[in-house]
């Protein structure tokens, strides 16, 4: 059972996706401050500012909505300018660039770039081009971010700009791979030339973008409404449903894709979204262990650390995939361990020590979950 504030937020999202404005606020008892906090928690304040009619919103909350939406527009402008400069420098160095996630979706499927929140710039470069791309970052005024964990296997350490504090993640792949298929080289082959922020660049094929959205949402336990909005907007523009099903199977994303599209259709009352067939037990499990309610006030779930990764193990397509992912979590590629855990400022830092630290963190997170629930 959803609250009146959640209902109104979902109505605003429905208006965004369908382009059908509503002219008056439903006759509900709305806690406007709670609505603002809910929208802020999902980074959707610009959406309610663009879709909700001003009449009926208390002046104090209306002013907060307007202020936050303006702040977001200013930040988006700074990040777009940073993207333009960096993209041009990478291109001058002969490095192909494919913007992914927030900035790409904001420019390709949303009616306005400020309606899709992004707090960093994710750029995919060809395998092997990572070191050269990091050199360009350093020459452009970026330095390794001091307060982030060690890098994931598929992207390099985040960098942040000295002046405007834009964070960049250079990706050489898209996901932590647990099976052959949905190869990054093929993703580059399916990519198409396009424009973002007035620059010629490479854009991911819509089918690949939707599969990636589903996998990214699963990795984050479907904890943000933006995942479902992205999926709904991408799904309405899919040109080849058969290719989508094929790629989802190759990526081990059938259950993730089915769940995210099912949730989007139900929450936003949308018809016509594809509904890939998956075992009902998988959808039930996803609804029980993860979901967008985790960001409702008072119900924030753990988003980082071992426990979310243990939950993710339950949400993959098969038992075999679960075992493979568990193995990759425990024993990552040797090259990754050698580069990131062999030394730390000259001191030995074995990967076994990291596993011991993660075991302790797991115990603390489990205690926290028991205490909070």
C-alpha positions as CSV (number, residue, x, y, z in Angstrom):
1,X,0.0,0.0,0.0
2,X,1.6,3.3,-1.1
3,X,1.1,6.6,0.7
4,X,-0.5,9.7,-0.8
5,X,3.0,11.3,-1.3
6,X,4.3,8.2,-3.1
7,X,1.2,8.2,-5.3
8,X,1.7,11.8,-6.3
9,X,5.4,11.2,-7.0
10,X,4.5,8.3,-9.2
11,X,1.9,10.4,-11.0
12,X,4.6,13.0,-11.7
13,X,6.9,10.3,-13.2
14,X,4.0,9.0,-15.3
15,X,3.6,12.5,-16.7
16,X,7.3,12.6,-17.5
17,X,7.4,9.3,-19.3
18,X,4.2,9.7,-21.3
19,X,4.4,13.4,-21.9
20,X,0.8,13.8,-20.6
21,X,0.6,16.7,-18.1
22,X,-2.0,16.8,-15.4
23,X,-3.5,20.1,-14.6
24,X,-4.5,19.7,-11.0
25,X,-3.3,17.9,-8.0
26,X,-5.5,15.0,-6.8
27,X,-7.7,15.6,-3.8
28,X,-5.4,13.8,-1.4
29,X,-4.1,14.8,2.0
30,X,-0.5,15.5,1.1
31,X,2.4,16.0,3.5
32,X,4.3,18.3,1.2
33,X,7.5,18.3,3.2
34,X,7.5,14.5,3.1
35,X,6.9,14.6,-0.7
36,X,9.9,16.9,-1.1
37,X,12.1,14.6,1.0
38,X,10.9,11.5,-0.9
39,X,11.6,13.2,-4.3
40,X,15.0,14.5,-3.0
41,X,15.9,11.0,-1.8
42,X,15.4,9.7,-5.3
43,X,17.0,12.8,-7.0
44,X,13.6,13.6,-8.6
45,X,13.0,17.2,-7.4
46,X,13.5,18.5,-11.0
47,X,10.8,16.1,-12.1
48,X,8.2,17.3,-9.7
49,X,9.2,20.9,-10.5
50,X,8.6,20.2,-14.2
51,X,5.4,18.2,-13.9
52,X,3.4,19.2,-10.8
53,X,1.1,22.3,-11.2
54,X,2.1,25.1,-8.8
55,X,-1.4,25.6,-7.6
56,X,-2.0,23.8,-4.4
57,X,1.7,23.5,-3.3
58,X,2.4,25.5,-0.2
59,X,4.7,28.5,-0.8
60,X,7.5,27.2,1.5
61,X,7.8,23.8,-0.2
62,X,7.3,25.4,-3.7
63,X,10.3,27.6,-2.9
64,X,12.4,24.6,-1.8
65,X,11.5,22.7,-5.0
66,X,12.4,25.7,-7.2
67,X,15.7,26.3,-5.4
68,X,16.7,22.6,-5.6
69,X,15.7,22.4,-9.3
70,X,17.7,25.5,-10.1
71,X,20.7,24.2,-8.2
72,X,20.5,21.0,-10.2
73,X,20.4,22.9,-13.5
74,X,23.5,24.8,-12.5
75,X,25.4,21.7,-11.5
76,X,24.4,19.9,-14.7
77,X,25.7,22.8,-16.8
78,X,29.1,22.6,-15.0
79,X,29.3,18.8,-15.6
80,X,28.3,19.1,-19.3
81,X,31.0,21.7,-19.8
82,X,33.5,19.4,-18.1
83,X,32.4,16.5,-20.4
84,X,32.8,18.7,-23.5
85,X,36.4,19.6,-22.5
86,X,37.4,16.1,-21.5
87,X,35.8,14.5,-24.6
88,X,37.7,16.8,-26.9
89,X,41.0,16.1,-25.1
90,X,40.4,12.3,-25.3
91,X,39.5,12.6,-29.0
92,X,42.6,14.6,-29.7
93,X,44.6,11.8,-28.1
94,X,43.0,9.3,-30.4
95,X,40.8,7.6,-27.8
96,X,37.3,6.6,-28.7
97,X,34.7,7.6,-26.0
98,X,31.3,6.3,-25.3
99,X,29.4,8.2,-22.6
100,X,27.3,5.8,-20.5
101,X,24.7,5.9,-17.6
102,X,23.6,9.3,-16.4
103,X,24.9,11.8,-18.9
104,X,24.1,9.6,-21.9
105,X,20.6,8.8,-20.8
106,X,19.9,12.5,-19.9
107,X,20.8,13.5,-23.4
108,X,19.2,10.6,-25.3
109,X,15.9,9.5,-23.7
110,X,14.9,12.3,-21.3
111,X,13.1,15.4,-22.5
112,X,15.6,17.6,-20.6
113,X,19.1,16.8,-19.3
114,X,18.3,18.2,-15.9
115,X,15.5,15.6,-15.4
116,X,18.0,12.8,-15.1
117,X,20.3,13.2,-12.1
118,X,24.0,12.4,-12.6
119,X,26.7,13.2,-10.0
120,X,29.7,11.9,-12.0
121,X,30.7,11.3,-15.6
122,X,31.0,7.7,-16.7
123,X,33.0,7.2,-19.9
124,X,33.6,3.9,-21.7
125,X,36.9,3.6,-23.6
126,X,38.2,0.6,-25.6
127,X,39.9,-2.1,-23.7
128,X,43.6,-1.2,-23.4
129,X,43.0,2.5,-23.6
130,X,42.6,2.9,-19.9
131,X,46.1,4.1,-19.0
132,X,46.2,6.6,-21.9
133,X,42.8,7.9,-20.7
134,X,44.1,8.4,-17.2
135,X,47.0,10.3,-18.5
136,X,44.7,12.7,-20.3
137,X,42.7,13.1,-17.1
138,X,45.8,14.1,-15.1
139,X,46.9,16.5,-17.8
140,X,43.4,18.0,-17.6
141,X,43.5,18.9,-13.9
142,X,42.0,15.7,-12.5
143,X,43.6,13.6,-9.7
144,X,42.6,10.3,-8.0
145,X,39.7,10.7,-5.6
146,X,41.1,10.4,-2.1
147,X,38.0,9.0,-0.4
148,X,36.8,6.1,-2.5
149,X,37.4,2.4,-2.1
150,X,39.7,0.5,-4.4
151,X,38.5,0.2,-8.1
152,X,36.1,-2.3,-9.5
153,X,37.3,-4.7,-12.1
154,X,35.5,-2.9,-14.9
155,X,36.4,0.7,-14.2
156,X,39.5,2.5,-13.2
157,X,40.0,4.5,-10.0
158,X,37.7,7.6,-10.0
159,X,39.3,10.9,-10.6
160,X,38.1,14.3,-9.5
161,X,38.8,17.8,-10.9
162,X,40.9,20.2,-8.7
163,X,38.6,23.2,-9.4
164,X,35.0,22.2,-10.2
165,X,35.1,18.8,-8.4
166,X,33.5,16.8,-11.2
167,X,34.2,13.1,-10.7
168,X,35.1,10.9,-13.7
169,X,35.0,7.1,-13.9
170,X,36.8,5.7,-16.9
171,X,35.4,2.3,-17.8
172,X,37.0,-0.4,-19.9
173,X,34.1,-2.7,-19.5
174,X,30.5,-2.4,-18.2
175,X,30.0,-5.2,-15.6
176,X,31.7,-7.7,-13.4
177,X,31.5,-10.6,-15.9
178,X,30.4,-14.0,-14.7
179,X,29.9,-15.8,-18.0
180,X,30.9,-15.5,-21.7
181,X,28.7,-13.4,-23.8
182,X,27.5,-9.8,-24.1
183,X,31.1,-9.0,-24.9
184,X,32.4,-5.4,-24.7
185,X,33.9,-5.6,-28.2
186,X,30.4,-6.4,-29.6
187,X,29.0,-3.5,-27.6
188,X,31.4,-1.3,-29.4
189,X,30.5,-2.8,-32.7
190,X,26.7,-2.2,-32.1
191,X,27.4,1.4,-31.0
192,X,26.3,4.2,-33.3
193,X,27.6,7.6,-33.9
194,X,25.6,10.4,-32.3
195,X,25.7,13.7,-30.5
196,X,25.8,14.6,-26.8
197,X,26.2,18.2,-25.7
198,X,26.9,19.2,-29.3
199,X,29.8,16.8,-29.7
200,X,30.1,13.9,-32.1
201,X,30.5,10.8,-29.9
202,X,29.6,7.1,-29.7
203,X,26.2,6.0,-28.3
204,X,25.4,2.6,-26.9
205,X,22.7,0.7,-28.8
206,X,19.3,0.9,-27.1
207,X,19.2,-2.8,-26.5
208,X,22.6,-2.8,-24.8
209,X,21.7,0.3,-22.8
210,X,18.6,-1.4,-21.4
211,X,20.4,-4.6,-20.5
212,X,23.1,-2.5,-18.8
213,X,20.4,-0.6,-16.9
214,X,18.9,-3.8,-15.6
215,X,22.3,-5.1,-14.5
216,X,23.2,-1.9,-12.8
217,X,19.8,-1.8,-11.1
218,X,20.3,-5.3,-9.8
219,X,23.8,-4.5,-8.5
220,X,22.2,-1.6,-6.5
221,X,19.3,-3.8,-5.4
222,X,16.7,-1.7,-7.4
223,X,16.9,0.9,-4.7
224,X,16.2,4.0,-6.8
225,X,13.2,5.0,-8.9
226,X,15.5,6.3,-11.6
227,X,16.4,2.8,-12.6
228,X,12.7,2.1,-13.4
229,X,12.3,5.4,-15.2
230,X,15.4,4.7,-17.3
231,X,14.1,1.3,-18.2
232,X,10.7,2.6,-19.2
233,X,12.1,5.3,-21.4
234,X,14.6,2.9,-23.1
235,X,12.0,0.2,-23.5
236,X,9.6,2.4,-25.4
237,X,12.3,3.1,-28.0
238,X,13.6,-0.5,-28.5
239,X,13.8,-1.3,-32.2
240,X,14.7,-5.0,-31.9
241,X,12.9,-7.0,-29.1
242,X,14.5,-10.2,-30.3
243,X,18.0,-8.8,-30.0
244,X,17.1,-7.5,-26.5
245,X,16.1,-11.0,-25.4
246,X,19.2,-12.4,-26.8
247,X,21.5,-9.9,-25.2
248,X,19.7,-10.3,-21.8
249,X,20.3,-14.0,-22.0
250,X,24.0,-13.6,-22.9
251,X,24.5,-11.1,-20.0
252,X,22.7,-13.2,-17.4
253,X,20.2,-10.4,-17.1
254,X,16.9,-12.1,-17.9
255,X,15.5,-11.9,-14.4
256,X,16.9,-8.4,-13.8
257,X,15.3,-7.1,-17.0
258,X,12.0,-8.8,-16.3
259,X,11.9,-7.4,-12.8
260,X,12.8,-3.8,-13.7
261,X,10.3,-3.7,-16.5
262,X,7.5,-5.3,-14.4
263,X,8.1,-2.8,-11.6
264,X,8.1,0.1,-14.0
265,X,4.9,-1.0,-15.6
266,X,3.1,-1.5,-12.3
267,X,4.4,1.6,-10.5
268,X,3.9,4.1,-13.4
269,X,0.8,2.4,-14.8
270,X,2.4,1.9,-18.2
271,X,1.1,-0.3,-21.0
272,X,3.1,-1.8,-23.8
273,X,6.4,-2.5,-22.0
274,X,8.0,-5.8,-22.9
275,X,7.7,-8.5,-20.2
276,X,10.4,-11.2,-20.6
277,X,9.3,-14.5,-19.1
278,X,11.2,-15.5,-16.0
279,X,10.4,-17.9,-13.1
280,X,7.8,-16.3,-10.7
281,X,10.1,-17.2,-7.8
282,X,12.8,-14.8,-9.0
283,X,10.4,-11.9,-9.2
284,X,9.0,-12.7,-5.7
285,X,12.6,-12.9,-4.3
286,X,13.5,-9.5,-5.9
287,X,10.4,-7.9,-4.4
288,X,11.2,-9.3,-0.9
289,X,14.9,-8.5,-0.8
290,X,15.2,-5.2,-2.7
291,X,13.3,-2.3,-4.1
292,X,12.6,1.4,-4.4
293,X,11.0,1.6,-1.0
294,X,14.5,1.3,0.5
295,X,14.9,5.0,0.1
296,X,11.6,6.0,1.7
297,X,12.2,8.0,4.9
298,X,13.1,5.7,7.8
299,X,13.6,2.7,5.6
300,X,17.1,3.3,4.1
301,X,18.7,0.0,3.3
302,X,22.4,-0.8,3.1
303,X,23.7,0.1,-0.3
304,X,27.4,-0.7,-0.1
305,X,29.5,-3.5,1.3
306,X,29.3,-7.3,1.6
307,X,25.7,-7.7,2.6
308,X,24.2,-6.1,-0.6
309,X,26.6,-8.3,-2.6
310,X,25.3,-11.4,-0.8
311,X,21.7,-10.3,-1.6
312,X,22.8,-9.8,-5.2
313,X,23.9,-13.4,-5.3
314,X,20.2,-14.4,-4.9
315,X,19.0,-12.3,-7.7
316,X,21.0,-13.7,-10.7
317,X,19.5,-15.9,-13.4
318,X,20.5,-19.3,-12.2
319,X,22.3,-21.3,-9.5
320,X,25.3,-21.7,-11.8
321,X,25.5,-17.9,-12.2
322,X,25.2,-17.5,-8.4
323,X,28.2,-19.8,-7.9
324,X,30.2,-18.1,-10.6
325,X,29.5,-14.6,-9.2
326,X,30.4,-15.8,-5.7
327,X,33.7,-17.1,-7.0
328,X,34.5,-13.8,-8.8
329,X,33.7,-11.9,-5.6
330,X,36.1,-14.1,-3.6
331,X,38.8,-14.6,-6.2
332,X,39.0,-11.7,-8.7
333,X,41.2,-11.7,-11.7
334,X,44.9,-12.1,-10.8
335,X,45.9,-9.0,-12.8
336,X,43.4,-6.9,-10.8
337,X,44.8,-8.3,-7.5
338,X,48.4,-7.7,-8.5
339,X,47.8,-4.1,-9.6
340,X,45.6,-3.0,-6.7
341,X,46.4,-5.2,-3.7
342,X,50.1,-6.2,-4.0
343,X,51.3,-3.0,-2.3
344,X,50.0,0.0,-0.6
345,X,52.5,2.8,-0.5
346,X,55.3,0.3,-0.4
347,X,53.7,-1.9,2.3
348,X,52.5,-5.4,1.6
349,X,48.7,-5.6,1.4
350,X,47.6,-9.1,0.5
351,X,44.1,-9.7,-0.9
352,X,43.6,-12.2,1.9
353,X,43.8,-9.3,4.4
354,X,41.0,-7.5,2.4
355,X,38.8,-10.7,2.6
356,X,39.4,-10.7,6.4
357,X,38.4,-7.0,6.6
358,X,35.3,-7.7,4.5
359,X,34.3,-10.6,6.8
360,X,34.4,-8.2,9.7
361,X,32.3,-5.6,7.8
362,X,29.8,-8.3,6.9
363,X,29.3,-9.2,10.6
364,X,28.8,-5.5,11.5
365,X,26.3,-5.0,8.7
366,X,24.3,-8.0,9.7
367,X,24.1,-6.7,13.3
368,X,23.0,-3.4,12.0
369,X,20.3,-4.9,9.9
370,X,19.0,-7.0,12.8
371,X,19.0,-3.9,15.0
372,X,17.3,-1.6,12.5
373,X,14.6,-4.1,11.6
